[in-house]
Amino acid sequence: MKFLVSIFALVGVLAAVTTFTAPSAIASTNTENSHSFWRYVDKSGDISRPSDQVVRNSWVHLGSWAIPDVKGASGPGIHEVYTQRWAVAVFNKTHKWPDGAVLVKQIHVINKGARTTGQEVYWAGQTAVWFVMVRDNKNRFPKDPRWAHNWGWALFKADKPNKNISTQWDGKGLSNCKGCHIPATNTDYVYLEGYPVLDLTEEQKKLAAKH
């Protein structure tokens, strides 16, 4: 009888432990690849910046752009663009950006020097600016000038990396998201041709080629 009582007591303890640890186990599966629109957006529509550690370790590198620092260049630097893995999976299946997808562009200063691979070599230095776009397919902030065309637009600078300084998507200077993205209107304001991991339709390829 004492043996049975001990067995039942042990089962009860295990059940309690399981009940107690279940939330943390569930939480551990709720990774940065999970879909949650509100992960980087607060109720007022302000966008926060995903950390570099999360972006570089857990997200997909969509592609890179290199803009030389020459006269007339807008945003010179090495541009690295990332998004969540689940967002890539959905895009490659539907050919559309899913609600809650986040695009992060890290713009690095350009370093230059001679290396064994060549006398004029360029590589990415420290991050100077971060641009963040958040997909909103439900038009949650219709009166907020930081949100337009199913995207939220944010800008962060190295001197204040956690403060979104963008006040409207068609602002001035670095905040002029509109000026750079208008040419990509037909591809949902994203330059798809720079992202080889995306599975584009033939129509998307044709439209992207016109940028």
Z-matrix of the N, CA and C atoms (Angstrom, degrees):
N
C 1 1.464
C 2 1.532 1 110.25
N 3 1.351 2 115.54 1 -44.88
C 4 1.459 3 119.41 2 178.62
C 5 1.514 4 110.97 3 -60.95
N 6 1.349 5 114.47 4 -34.50
C 7 1.477 6 119.09 5 179.16
C 8 1.525 7 110.84 6 -63.50
N 9 1.372 8 116.19 7 -44.11
C 10 1.465 9 120.71 8 179.97
C 11 1.529 10 110.67 9 -64.95
N 12 1.343 11 115.72 10 -40.10
C 13 1.457 12 119.32 11 178.78
C 14 1.523 13 110.49 12 -61.77
N 15 1.322 14 115.93 13 -40.60
C 16 1.466 15 120.75 14 178.93
C 17 1.519 16 111.26 15 -64.19
N 18 1.334 17 116.24 16 -41.19
C 19 1.473 18 120.76 17 178.88
C 20 1.522 19 110.19 18 -61.90
N 21 1.359 20 115.91 19 -47.10
C 22 1.471 21 120.04 20 -179.85
C 23 1.521 22 111.23 21 -62.84
N 24 1.323 23 116.57 22 -37.70
C 25 1.466 24 120.41 23 178.71
C 26 1.513 25 110.55 24 -64.85
N 27 1.336 26 116.54 25 -41.40
C 28 1.466 27 121.05 26 179.44
C 29 1.519 28 110.99 27 -64.14
N 30 1.341 29 115.98 28 -41.97
C 31 1.467 30 120.37 29 178.03
C 32 1.522 31 110.27 30 -61.31
N 33 1.329 32 116.17 31 -40.61
C 34 1.451 33 120.05 32 179.57
C 35 1.506 34 112.29 33 -64.18
N 36 1.336 35 116.32 34 -40.62
C 37 1.462 36 120.63 35 178.04
C 38 1.511 37 111.00 36 -63.44
N 39 1.346 38 116.08 37 -45.35
C 40 1.467 39 120.40 38 179.72
C 41 1.519 40 111.29 39 -61.60
N 42 1.342 41 115.15 40 -39.95
C 43 1.469 42 119.03 41 179.43
C 44 1.521 43 110.65 42 -64.31
N 45 1.320 44 115.50 43 -40.94
C 46 1.466 45 119.52 44 179.48
C 47 1.510 46 110.91 45 -65.11
N 48 1.351 47 116.45 46 -41.77
C 49 1.461 48 120.54 47 178.78
C 50 1.508 49 110.75 48 -63.36
N 51 1.355 50 114.94 49 -42.34
C 52 1.465 51 119.33 50 179.16
C 53 1.517 52 110.97 51 -62.05
N 54 1.346 53 115.48 52 -43.29
C 55 1.462 54 119.71 53 179.56
C 56 1.510 55 110.97 54 -63.99
N 57 1.321 56 116.07 55 -37.85
C 58 1.463 57 120.04 56 -177.61
C 59 1.520 58 111.93 57 -71.76
N 60 1.332 59 116.86 58 -38.70
C 61 1.465 60 120.29 59 -174.73
C 62 1.521 61 112.97 60 -86.96
N 63 1.333 62 116.59 61 -13.99
C 64 1.463 63 118.66 62 -176.60
C 65 1.515 64 113.57 63 -56.83
N 66 1.367 65 119.30 64 -45.23
C 67 1.467 66 118.85 65 -179.28
C 68 1.513 67 113.03 66 -57.65
N 69 1.350 68 117.73 67 -42.44
C 70 1.461 69 119.59 68 -179.41
C 71 1.512 70 110.75 69 -68.63
N 72 1.335 71 116.46 70 -34.40
C 73 1.458 72 119.36 71 178.31
C 74 1.517 73 110.48 72 -65.83
N 75 1.347 74 114.48 73 -40.46
C 76 1.462 75 118.94 74 177.88
C 77 1.523 76 109.89 75 -66.15
N 78 1.328 77 115.42 76 -41.94
C 79 1.460 78 119.87 77 -179.06
C 80 1.510 79 111.35 78 -61.51
N 81 1.355 80 116.64 79 -34.13
C 82 1.455 81 119.19 80 -177.95
C 83 1.514 82 111.90 81 -67.31
N 84 1.341 83 116.27 82 -22.33
C 85 1.467 84 119.10 83 177.76
C 86 1.518 85 111.77 84 -85.63
N 87 1.330 86 115.70 85 -13.45
C 88 1.463 87 120.02 86 179.42
C 89 1.527 88 109.44 87 -84.16
N 90 1.321 89 115.91 88 69.03
C 91 1.451 90 122.12 89 -173.38
C 92 1.511 91 111.20 90 -81.47
N 93 1.335 92 115.11 91 -179.76
C 94 1.461 93 120.40 92 178.40
C 95 1.526 94 111.90 93 -67.54
N 96 1.322 95 117.01 94 -9.05
C 97 1.457 96 120.08 95 178.11
C 98 1.529 97 111.48 96 -88.60
N 99 1.335 98 116.78 97 -5.23
C 100 1.453 99 120.74 98 -179.58
C 101 1.530 100 110.70 99 -76.41
N 102 1.324 101 115.08 100 156.29
C 103 1.456 102 120.45 101 -178.55
C 104 1.521 103 110.08 102 -89.29
N 105 1.314 104 116.61 103 115.94
C 106 1.458 105 121.38 104 173.63
C 107 1.520 106 107.84 105 -153.18
N 108 1.318 107 116.91 106 109.82
C 109 1.459 108 119.96 107 -178.57
C 110 1.517 109 111.27 108 -59.36
N 111 1.315 110 116.93 109 -35.71
C 112 1.459 111 120.61 110 -171.63
C 113 1.525 112 113.24 111 -85.70
N 114 1.309 113 118.33 112 5.22
C 115 1.469 114 120.13 113 179.69
C 116 1.527 115 111.34 114 -62.42
N 117 1.330 116 117.31 115 -39.43
C 118 1.463 117 121.13 116 -177.50
C 119 1.528 118 113.38 117 -121.29
N 120 1.328 119 116.72 118 16.55
C 121 1.467 120 121.03 119 178.69
C 122 1.520 121 108.30 120 -134.33
N 123 1.334 122 117.29 121 130.89
C 124 1.458 123 118.07 122 175.86
C 125 1.528 124 109.60 123 -91.48
N 126 1.316 125 116.37 124 176.47
C 127 1.467 126 120.87 125 -173.63
C 128 1.521 127 113.08 126 -65.92
N 129 1.341 128 116.98 127 -19.02
C 130 1.458 129 120.12 128 179.39
C 131 1.529 130 111.62 129 -88.69
N 132 1.344 131 116.91 130 -4.36
C 133 1.452 132 120.38 131 179.27
C 134 1.517 133 114.46 132 95.97
N 135 1.327 134 117.74 133 1.23
C 136 1.462 135 119.91 134 178.78
C 137 1.527 136 109.57 135 -76.05
N 138 1.320 137 115.26 136 138.63
C 139 1.459 138 121.79 137 -175.80
C 140 1.526 139 109.87 138 -103.67
N 141 1.323 140 116.16 139 134.85
C 142 1.458 141 120.80 140 175.27
C 143 1.525 142 109.12 141 -103.80
N 144 1.317 143 115.87 142 159.99
C 145 1.466 144 121.43 143 -175.56
C 146 1.528 145 111.45 144 -93.96
N 147 1.335 146 117.68 145 124.20
C 148 1.468 147 119.84 146 173.14
C 149 1.527 148 109.17 147 -60.58
N 150 1.309 149 117.47 148 140.10
C 151 1.456 150 120.45 149 -176.92
C 152 1.524 151 111.22 150 -66.52
N 153 1.319 152 116.38 151 151.72
C 154 1.458 153 120.76 152 178.04
C 155 1.526 154 111.20 153 -60.53
N 156 1.320 155 116.80 154 -35.90
C 157 1.460 156 120.59 155 -179.45
C 158 1.522 157 111.04 156 -62.41
N 159 1.327 158 116.51 157 -45.86
C 160 1.459 159 121.05 158 178.91
C 161 1.520 160 110.56 159 -64.65
N 162 1.323 161 116.03 160 -47.98
C 163 1.458 162 120.96 161 -176.56
C 164 1.533 163 111.27 162 -61.21
N 165 1.313 164 116.88 163 -47.43
C 166 1.452 165 120.29 164 -175.22
C 167 1.523 166 113.80 165 -76.09
N 168 1.336 167 116.04 166 -28.76
C 169 1.463 168 119.38 167 -176.66
C 170 1.519 169 114.24 168 -93.20
N 171 1.345 170 117.30 169 -27.03
C 172 1.464 171 119.62 170 -171.51
C 173 1.523 172 114.98 171 -119.19
N 174 1.326 173 117.83 172 -21.02
C 175 1.453 174 120.23 173 -175.02
C 176 1.523 175 112.07 174 -95.70
N 177 1.313 176 115.77 175 175.41
C 178 1.470 177 122.06 176 179.12
C 179 1.524 178 109.92 177 -95.95
N 180 1.314 179 115.16 178 132.85
C 181 1.467 180 119.82 179 174.62
C 182 1.522 181 107.43 180 -81.36
N 183 1.333 182 116.39 181 109.28
C 184 1.465 183 120.45 182 -176.72
C 185 1.525 184 112.24 183 -71.54
N 186 1.331 185 116.51 184 -41.54
C 187 1.455 186 119.79 185 -177.30
C 188 1.518 187 111.00 186 168.91
N 189 1.319 188 115.44 187 177.40
C 190 1.468 189 121.67 188 -177.22
C 191 1.522 190 110.71 189 -129.53
N 192 1.323 191 114.51 190 151.25
C 193 1.453 192 122.69 191 174.10
C 194 1.526 193 107.76 192 -128.29
N 195 1.306 194 117.11 193 143.00
C 196 1.463 195 121.38 194 176.38
C 197 1.524 196 108.41 195 -123.37
N 198 1.318 197 116.49 196 118.24
C 199 1.464 198 121.57 197 -179.53
C 200 1.523 199 108.39 198 -117.33
N 201 1.321 200 117.99 199 107.71
C 202 1.472 201 121.02 200 -179.25
C 203 1.524 202 111.52 201 -62.52
N 204 1.301 203 115.37 202 150.80
C 205 1.462 204 121.12 203 179.61
C 206 1.530 205 109.12 204 -84.70
N 207 1.333 206 114.42 205 78.34
C 208 1.462 207 120.81 206 -179.68
C 209 1.521 208 108.97 207 -122.89
N 210 1.317 209 116.25 208 168.76
C 211 1.457 210 121.15 209 -178.57
C 212 1.527 211 110.42 210 -58.35
N 213 1.325 212 115.46 211 130.88
C 214 1.462 213 121.23 212 178.08
C 215 1.519 214 114.37 213 88.93
N 216 1.331 215 117.51 214 -5.50
C 217 1.463 216 120.16 215 -179.27
C 218 1.527 217 110.39 216 -72.71
N 219 1.315 218 116.00 217 137.05
C 220 1.457 219 121.62 218 177.51
C 221 1.527 220 108.37 219 -106.84
N 222 1.315 221 116.57 220 112.01
C 223 1.459 222 120.29 221 179.88
C 224 1.510 223 114.25 222 74.04
N 225 1.332 224 118.92 223 51.06
C 226 1.461 225 120.24 224 178.88
C 227 1.523 226 111.73 225 -61.20
N 228 1.317 227 116.08 226 145.41
C 229 1.461 228 121.14 227 179.47
C 230 1.512 229 110.87 228 147.35
N 231 1.319 230 115.31 229 -179.73
C 232 1.463 231 121.79 230 172.95
C 233 1.522 232 107.19 231 -94.21
N 234 1.324 233 116.67 232 117.84
C 235 1.460 234 122.06 233 -176.61
C 236 1.532 235 109.79 234 -102.26
N 237 1.327 236 116.38 235 119.08
C 238 1.468 237 121.76 236 176.95
C 239 1.529 238 107.61 237 -111.70
N 240 1.339 239 116.61 238 129.00
C 241 1.464 240 120.62 239 -174.62
C 242 1.527 241 110.51 240 -119.34
N 243 1.336 242 115.02 241 134.62
C 244 1.468 243 121.71 242 -176.71
C 245 1.529 244 110.59 243 -132.33
N 246 1.334 245 115.14 244 157.66
C 247 1.467 246 121.33 245 169.26
C 248 1.515 247 108.66 246 -151.79
N 249 1.343 248 116.44 247 171.76
C 250 1.462 249 120.52 248 -178.93
C 251 1.529 250 111.02 249 -70.19
N 252 1.325 251 115.40 250 152.89
C 253 1.467 252 120.39 251 179.88
C 254 1.518 253 111.85 252 -63.84
N 255 1.335 254 116.54 253 -40.66
C 256 1.453 255 118.63 254 -179.19
C 257 1.530 256 110.73 255 -65.05
N 258 1.336 257 117.07 256 -32.46
C 259 1.464 258 120.12 257 179.88
C 260 1.524 259 110.81 258 -67.02
N 261 1.331 260 116.71 259 -39.00
C 262 1.474 261 120.57 260 176.61
C 263 1.523 262 110.23 261 -64.36
N 264 1.335 263 116.31 262 -42.71
C 265 1.467 264 120.03 263 -179.50
C 266 1.521 265 111.17 264 -61.36
N 267 1.341 266 116.49 265 -42.95
C 268 1.468 267 120.01 266 179.71
C 269 1.527 268 110.70 267 -68.61
N 270 1.334 269 117.02 268 -42.89
C 271 1.466 270 119.50 269 -179.87
C 272 1.524 271 110.70 270 -61.16
N 273 1.312 272 117.18 271 -43.10
C 274 1.460 273 120.19 272 -177.46
C 275 1.522 274 112.58 273 -69.02
N 276 1.321 275 116.38 274 -17.76
C 277 1.459 276 120.43 275 176.93
C 278 1.522 277 111.93 276 -91.70
N 279 1.335 278 116.67 277 -39.57
C 280 1.466 279 121.11 278 -174.03
C 281 1.530 280 113.13 279 -106.89
N 282 1.340 281 116.89 280 -16.99
C 283 1.468 282 124.02 281 -175.81
C 284 1.528 283 111.87 282 64.51
N 285 1.328 284 114.88 283 27.00
C 286 1.463 285 121.03 284 176.78
C 287 1.530 286 108.68 285 -138.07
N 288 1.343 287 115.72 286 151.43
C 289 1.456 288 119.47 287 177.41
C 290 1.518 289 110.03 288 -75.97
N 291 1.324 290 118.14 289 127.20
C 292 1.465 291 120.34 290 -179.14
C 293 1.517 292 112.32 291 -78.78
N 294 1.310 293 116.04 292 155.85
C 295 1.452 294 121.75 293 177.12
C 296 1.526 295 109.53 294 -58.65
N 297 1.325 296 116.29 295 130.56
C 298 1.457 297 120.50 296 179.44
C 299 1.513 298 114.57 297 93.48
N 300 1.326 299 117.60 298 -5.69
C 301 1.465 300 119.39 299 177.07
C 302 1.525 301 109.35 300 -64.78
N 303 1.318 302 116.66 301 140.45
C 304 1.464 303 121.90 302 179.96
C 305 1.532 304 108.97 303 -122.02
N 306 1.316 305 116.02 304 127.70
C 307 1.460 306 121.40 305 173.99
C 308 1.522 307 108.10 306 -107.18
N 309 1.313 308 116.24 307 128.00
C 310 1.461 309 121.57 308 178.97
C 311 1.523 310 108.81 309 -119.86
N 312 1.326 311 115.39 310 123.91
C 313 1.465 312 120.76 311 175.62
C 314 1.524 313 108.54 312 -110.86
N 315 1.306 314 115.83 313 118.36
C 316 1.458 315 121.84 314 175.37
C 317 1.530 316 107.93 315 -97.96
N 318 1.316 317 116.71 316 120.41
C 319 1.459 318 120.35 317 179.21
C 320 1.528 319 108.77 318 -103.99
N 321 1.321 320 115.06 319 116.73
C 322 1.453 321 121.30 320 -177.58
C 323 1.532 322 110.63 321 -102.92
N 324 1.321 323 115.48 322 147.98
C 325 1.461 324 118.64 323 173.64
C 326 1.528 325 108.34 324 -65.55
N 327 1.321 326 115.91 325 152.37
C 328 1.460 327 120.51 326 -178.52
C 329 1.527 328 110.66 327 -91.97
N 330 1.323 329 115.62 328 122.61
C 331 1.454 330 120.95 329 172.27
C 332 1.525 331 109.04 330 -97.01
N 333 1.318 332 116.73 331 146.22
C 334 1.459 333 120.88 332 -175.31
C 335 1.523 334 110.15 333 -138.74
N 336 1.319 335 115.86 334 141.37
C 337 1.457 336 119.48 335 177.54
C 338 1.516 337 111.83 336 179.41
N 339 1.305 338 115.46 337 176.30
C 340 1.464 339 120.92 338 179.17
C 341 1.528 340 109.73 339 -90.00
N 342 1.323 341 115.86 340 137.36
C 343 1.459 342 122.47 341 176.63
C 344 1.526 343 108.74 342 -137.75
N 345 1.310 344 115.96 343 174.19
C 346 1.471 345 118.77 344 179.79
C 347 1.525 346 111.85 345 -64.07
N 348 1.327 347 116.28 346 -20.67
C 349 1.464 348 119.66 347 179.05
C 350 1.525 349 112.83 348 -83.20
N 351 1.310 350 117.05 349 -10.54
C 352 1.460 351 120.15 350 179.53
C 353 1.511 352 111.57 351 167.96
N 354 1.324 353 115.91 352 158.57
C 355 1.459 354 120.60 353 -179.95
C 356 1.521 355 112.58 354 -77.65
N 357 1.331 356 116.95 355 -19.15
C 358 1.460 357 121.19 356 179.57
C 359 1.527 358 108.75 357 -127.98
N 360 1.305 359 115.47 358 92.97
C 361 1.461 360 122.03 359 -176.43
C 362 1.528 361 109.55 360 -115.83
N 363 1.347 362 116.37 361 140.56
C 364 1.462 363 122.06 362 -179.68
C 365 1.525 364 109.45 363 -121.14
N 366 1.328 365 116.70 364 140.48
C 367 1.449 366 119.91 365 176.79
C 368 1.533 367 109.89 366 -149.98
N 369 1.328 368 114.79 367 164.69
C 370 1.465 369 120.57 368 -175.91
C 371 1.519 370 112.03 369 -76.61
N 372 1.326 371 115.16 370 132.99
C 373 1.453 372 121.44 371 174.91
C 374 1.514 373 110.23 372 -101.62
N 375 1.316 374 116.99 373 -145.41
C 376 1.462 375 120.95 374 -178.53
C 377 1.526 376 110.93 375 -68.29
N 378 1.327 377 115.57 376 155.42
C 379 1.462 378 120.50 377 179.02
C 380 1.524 379 109.72 378 -76.41
N 381 1.323 380 115.64 379 129.89
C 382 1.468 381 121.14 380 -179.63
C 383 1.523 382 111.54 381 -103.10
N 384 1.338 383 116.01 382 -36.44
C 385 1.464 384 121.17 383 -174.56
C 386 1.523 385 109.19 384 -145.76
N 387 1.321 386 115.42 385 146.62
C 388 1.466 387 121.81 386 171.04
C 389 1.533 388 108.29 387 -122.31
N 390 1.310 389 116.16 388 130.53
C 391 1.462 390 121.02 389 169.85
C 392 1.526 391 107.50 390 -107.76
N 393 1.328 392 116.36 391 138.07
C 394 1.463 393 120.65 392 179.80
C 395 1.524 394 109.34 393 -130.02
N 396 1.323 395 116.12 394 131.57
C 397 1.458 396 122.48 395 175.18
C 398 1.528 397 107.84 396 -120.80
N 399 1.326 398 116.66 397 134.10
C 400 1.461 399 121.65 398 178.95
C 401 1.519 400 108.96 399 -121.16
N 402 1.318 401 116.37 400 126.03
C 403 1.459 402 120.52 401 -178.07
C 404 1.526 403 111.68 402 -76.62
N 405 1.330 404 115.87 403 128.65
C 406 1.456 405 122.27 404 179.39
C 407 1.521 406 108.59 405 -129.63
N 408 1.310 407 116.37 406 96.70
C 409 1.461 408 120.50 407 -179.03
C 410 1.531 409 113.13 408 -85.47
N 411 1.335 410 117.16 409 0.77
C 412 1.459 411 120.59 410 -176.92
C 413 1.530 412 112.98 411 -112.76
N 414 1.310 413 116.99 412 6.65
C 415 1.469 414 121.43 413 178.41
C 416 1.528 415 111.41 414 50.21
N 417 1.320 416 115.74 415 56.19
C 418 1.460 417 121.96 416 -174.67
C 419 1.531 418 113.18 417 -72.18
N 420 1.323 419 117.55 418 -25.07
C 421 1.470 420 120.61 419 -174.86
C 422 1.536 421 110.35 420 -128.84
N 423 1.328 422 117.57 421 65.96
C 424 1.468 423 121.10 422 -173.39
C 425 1.529 424 114.81 423 -63.20
N 426 1.330 425 117.93 424 -22.83
C 427 1.471 426 120.64 425 -177.58
C 428 1.528 427 112.76 426 -104.54
N 429 1.312 428 116.97 427 1.94
C 430 1.466 429 121.13 428 -178.01
C 431 1.526 430 109.22 429 -90.46
N 432 1.340 431 119.48 430 117.68
C 433 1.467 432 121.76 431 -177.02
C 434 1.522 433 114.14 432 -67.41
N 435 1.332 434 116.60 433 -9.71
C 436 1.464 435 119.39 434 176.15
C 437 1.520 436 111.67 435 -82.44
N 438 1.324 437 116.28 436 -7.64
C 439 1.462 438 122.21 437 -178.83
C 440 1.519 439 109.25 438 -119.83
N 441 1.324 440 116.34 439 126.60
C 442 1.464 441 120.37 440 179.96
C 443 1.522 442 109.79 441 -159.69
N 444 1.333 443 115.99 442 143.51
C 445 1.463 444 122.56 443 175.15
C 446 1.525 445 112.24 444 58.03
N 447 1.333 446 114.84 445 42.28
C 448 1.470 447 122.23 446 177.16
C 449 1.516 448 114.36 447 67.23
N 450 1.337 449 115.94 448 21.00
C 451 1.458 450 120.03 449 175.97
C 452 1.520 451 110.05 450 -134.91
N 453 1.328 452 114.88 451 147.42
C 454 1.448 453 121.17 452 166.58
C 455 1.513 454 107.32 453 -99.26
N 456 1.345 455 117.45 454 140.35
C 457 1.463 456 122.06 455 -173.48
C 458 1.522 457 109.53 456 -120.75
N 459 1.339 458 115.96 457 127.98
C 460 1.462 459 119.42 458 -177.79
C 461 1.521 460 110.70 459 -139.12
N 462 1.318 461 115.23 460 154.23
C 463 1.463 462 122.00 461 -178.24
C 464 1.523 463 109.51 462 -138.81
N 465 1.321 464 115.59 463 132.92
C 466 1.464 465 121.95 464 178.99
C 467 1.527 466 108.91 465 -130.50
N 468 1.327 467 116.26 466 136.74
C 469 1.463 468 121.06 467 -179.84
C 470 1.523 469 110.30 468 -111.71
N 471 1.345 470 115.41 469 158.53
C 472 1.454 471 121.13 470 -173.69
C 473 1.528 472 113.21 471 -60.76
N 474 1.337 473 117.80 472 -30.80
C 475 1.462 474 119.21 473 -178.56
C 476 1.524 475 112.43 474 -74.28
N 477 1.368 476 116.86 475 -22.85
C 478 1.465 477 121.85 476 175.04
C 479 1.525 478 108.17 477 -140.47
N 480 1.339 479 116.92 478 72.65
C 481 1.465 480 121.30 479 -170.69
C 482 1.523 481 115.77 480 -66.36
N 483 1.316 482 117.96 481 -13.04
C 484 1.463 483 120.16 482 -178.69
C 485 1.526 484 113.42 483 -111.23
N 486 1.333 485 116.64 484 11.65
C 487 1.465 486 120.18 485 179.87
C 488 1.521 487 110.32 486 -117.30
N 489 1.310 488 115.83 487 120.29
C 490 1.454 489 120.99 488 176.63
C 491 1.534 490 108.52 489 -74.45
N 492 1.324 491 116.01 490 114.86
C 493 1.460 492 118.67 491 -177.32
C 494 1.522 493 112.36 492 -97.01
N 495 1.309 494 117.05 493 -0.05
C 496 1.462 495 120.38 494 178.63
C 497 1.526 496 109.61 495 -77.85
N 498 1.320 497 115.89 496 130.86
C 499 1.464 498 120.70 497 178.53
C 500 1.527 499 112.20 498 -110.07
N 501 1.329 500 116.50 499 -16.74
C 502 1.465 501 121.09 500 177.37
C 503 1.524 502 108.66 501 -162.62
N 504 1.297 503 115.73 502 150.21
C 505 1.458 504 119.10 503 -173.47
C 506 1.527 505 112.02 504 -72.70
N 507 1.307 506 117.56 505 -20.20
C 508 1.462 507 120.85 506 178.92
C 509 1.530 508 109.91 507 -112.87
N 510 1.335 509 115.37 508 46.11
C 511 1.453 510 120.22 509 -179.75
C 512 1.521 511 112.73 510 -79.81
N 513 1.330 512 115.82 511 -153.62
C 514 1.462 513 121.04 512 -178.22
C 515 1.521 514 110.20 513 -117.07
N 516 1.321 515 116.20 514 159.44
C 517 1.453 516 121.32 515 177.68
C 518 1.515 517 112.07 516 62.03
N 519 1.332 518 116.87 517 -133.29
C 520 1.457 519 120.89 518 -179.87
C 521 1.523 520 112.10 519 -63.64
N 522 1.327 521 116.68 520 -24.24
C 523 1.467 522 120.28 521 -179.15
C 524 1.525 523 113.10 522 -80.54
N 525 1.307 524 117.52 523 0.72
C 526 1.465 525 120.46 524 -179.19
C 527 1.529 526 110.40 525 -82.77
N 528 1.334 527 116.15 526 70.05
C 529 1.468 528 121.31 527 178.23
C 530 1.530 529 110.52 528 -61.68
N 531 1.320 530 115.00 529 -38.76
C 532 1.469 531 120.96 530 -177.73
C 533 1.519 532 111.46 531 -57.73
N 534 1.325 533 117.12 532 -45.48
C 535 1.455 534 120.24 533 -176.28
C 536 1.509 535 113.38 534 -58.17
N 537 1.330 536 116.59 535 -36.13
C 538 1.469 537 120.44 536 -178.89
C 539 1.529 538 112.27 537 -84.35
N 540 1.326 539 117.26 538 -31.83
C 541 1.464 540 119.42 539 -171.12
C 542 1.527 541 115.26 540 -97.38
N 543 1.315 542 117.56 541 -13.92
C 544 1.469 543 119.81 542 179.11
C 545 1.541 544 112.41 543 -54.82
N 546 1.345 545 119.58 544 -40.82
C 547 1.466 546 118.25 545 178.92
C 548 1.531 547 113.67 546 -60.12
N 549 1.336 548 116.81 547 -20.60
C 550 1.466 549 120.50 548 -179.06
C 551 1.524 550 112.33 549 -99.73
N 552 1.326 551 116.59 550 22.01
C 553 1.461 552 120.71 551 -179.30
C 554 1.522 553 112.02 552 -54.67
N 555 1.324 554 117.19 553 -43.07
C 556 1.460 555 120.80 554 -175.93
C 557 1.522 556 114.10 555 -71.68
N 558 1.338 557 116.60 556 -11.42
C 559 1.466 558 120.04 557 174.70
C 560 1.528 559 109.84 558 -116.65
N 561 1.332 560 114.13 559 37.77
C 562 1.464 561 121.95 560 174.76
C 563 1.522 562 112.58 561 62.18
N 564 1.330 563 116.10 562 36.29
C 565 1.468 564 123.74 563 174.39
C 566 1.529 565 113.76 564 66.89
N 567 1.321 566 116.46 565 18.95
C 568 1.465 567 121.09 566 177.60
C 569 1.525 568 108.77 567 -126.14
N 570 1.330 569 116.53 568 134.75
C 571 1.465 570 121.35 569 -179.90
C 572 1.530 571 109.27 570 -81.48
N 573 1.316 572 115.58 571 82.59
C 574 1.453 573 122.06 572 -172.41
C 575 1.524 574 113.62 573 -62.40
N 576 1.320 575 117.48 574 -25.34
C 577 1.467 576 120.07 575 -175.67
C 578 1.527 577 112.89 576 -65.29
N 579 1.326 578 116.83 577 -15.27
C 580 1.459 579 119.48 578 -178.73
C 581 1.513 580 114.18 579 -91.83
N 582 1.348 581 116.93 580 5.13
C 583 1.456 582 119.66 581 -172.21
C 584 1.532 583 111.08 582 -125.79
N 585 1.326 584 117.37 583 87.14
C 586 1.466 585 121.57 584 -174.63
C 587 1.521 586 115.00 585 -65.27
N 588 1.329 587 118.82 586 -15.96
C 589 1.469 588 119.65 587 -179.90
C 590 1.525 589 111.76 588 -78.10
N 591 1.343 590 117.45 589 -11.12
C 592 1.461 591 120.82 590 -179.71
C 593 1.532 592 110.52 591 -87.34
N 594 1.308 593 114.96 592 138.15
C 595 1.465 594 121.69 593 178.16
C 596 1.532 595 107.88 594 -91.79
N 597 1.320 596 116.55 595 99.57
C 598 1.460 597 121.25 596 -176.08
C 599 1.522 598 111.53 597 -90.99
N 600 1.324 599 114.90 598 148.40
C 601 1.455 600 119.19 599 172.37
C 602 1.526 601 108.46 600 -75.20
N 603 1.313 602 116.58 601 166.53
C 604 1.467 603 119.94 602 178.12
C 605 1.521 604 110.79 603 -62.21
N 606 1.324 605 116.30 604 -36.64
C 607 1.463 606 120.49 605 178.65
C 608 1.537 607 110.51 606 -65.45
N 609 1.319 608 116.72 607 -42.35
C 610 1.463 609 120.84 608 178.62
C 611 1.534 610 110.75 609 -63.40
N 612 1.320 611 116.23 610 -37.95
C 613 1.470 612 119.82 611 178.29
C 614 1.524 613 110.66 612 -64.52
N 615 1.319 614 116.60 613 -40.58
C 616 1.463 615 120.56 614 -179.68
C 617 1.537 616 110.73 615 -66.26
N 618 1.335 617 115.56 616 -43.60
C 619 1.461 618 119.97 617 179.90
C 620 1.536 619 111.27 618 -65.87
N 621 1.321 620 115.80 619 -40.41
C 622 1.464 621 120.48 620 -179.92
C 623 1.526 622 111.35 621 -65.00
N 624 1.314 623 115.74 622 -33.95
C 625 1.466 624 120.42 623 -178.90
C 626 1.525 625 112.00 624 -66.99
N 627 1.336 626 117.02 625 -17.68
C 628 1.458 627 121.36 626 -178.78
C 629 1.525 628 113.07 627 -86.76
N 630 1.302 629 117.09 628 -7.20
C 631 1.469 630 119.62 629 179.69
C 632 1.509 631 109.59 630 -63.53
